[in-house]
Amino acid sequence: MSSIQEETYRTIGKNVKKYRLAANISQEKLSEILNVNSKFIGHVERFERFISLKKLIEIAEYFDVPVKNFFE
């Protein structure tokens, strides 16, 4: 994996965590909302798994923010 890809996924994970904490919901609750494994969000936030664009869009819709916010 290139350093650009690594940094992109790290930034996405950091922002997923930021929005989740701001909404005061647990990793497990967000996983339930997205219909994914209960540990998935934690793995994404810690850069242990890669999130699909489809799931990222679902997260953005849930938090009512543009998808681009997860890349900044």
C-alpha positions in Angstrom: 0.0 0.0 0.0 1.3 3.4 -0.9 1.9 6.1 1.7 -0.9 8.2 0.1 -3.4 5.3 0.5 -2.3 4.7 4.1 -2.7 8.4 5.0 -6.1 8.5 3.3 -7.4 5.5 5.3 -5.9 6.9 8.5 -7.7 10.3 7.9 -11.0 8.5 7.2 -10.7 6.5 10.4 -9.8 9.6 12.4 -12.8 11.4 11.0 -15.2 8.5 11.5 -14.2 8.6 15.2 -14.5 12.4 15.4 -18.1 12.4 14.1 -19.1 9.3 16.1 -17.8 10.9 19.4 -19.5 14.2 18.5 -22.8 12.3 18.1 -22.1 10.5 21.4 -22.7 7.0 20.0 -20.7 3.9 20.6 -18.7 1.9 18.0 -21.2 -0.9 18.5 -24.2 1.3 17.9 -22.8 2.8 14.7 -21.9 -0.8 13.6 -25.5 -1.8 14.2 -26.8 1.2 12.3 -24.6 0.3 9.3 -25.5 -3.4 9.6 -21.8 -4.5 10.0 -19.9 -6.6 12.4 -19.9 -5.1 15.9 -16.1 -4.6 15.8 -16.0 -3.1 12.3 -16.0 0.6 13.3 -13.2 0.1 15.8 -11.2 -1.6 13.2 -11.8 1.3 10.7 -10.9 3.9 13.4 -7.7 2.1 14.2 -6.7 1.6 10.5 -7.0 -2.2 10.9 -9.6 -2.6 8.1 -10.5 -0.6 5.1 -13.9 0.9 4.7 -15.8 0.7 1.4 -17.0 3.9 -0.3 -20.6 2.6 0.1 -20.2 2.3 3.9 -18.5 5.7 4.0 -21.4 7.3 2.2 -23.8 5.6 4.6 -21.8 7.1 7.5 -21.8 10.5 5.9 -25.6 10.3 5.4 -26.1 9.2 9.0 -24.1 12.2 10.3 -25.6 14.5 7.7 -22.2 15.7 6.4 -20.6 15.6 3.0 -18.4 12.6 2.2 -15.5 14.9 1.4 -15.3 15.8 5.1 -13.9 12.4 5.9 -10.9 13.1 3.6 -9.9 16.3 5.3 
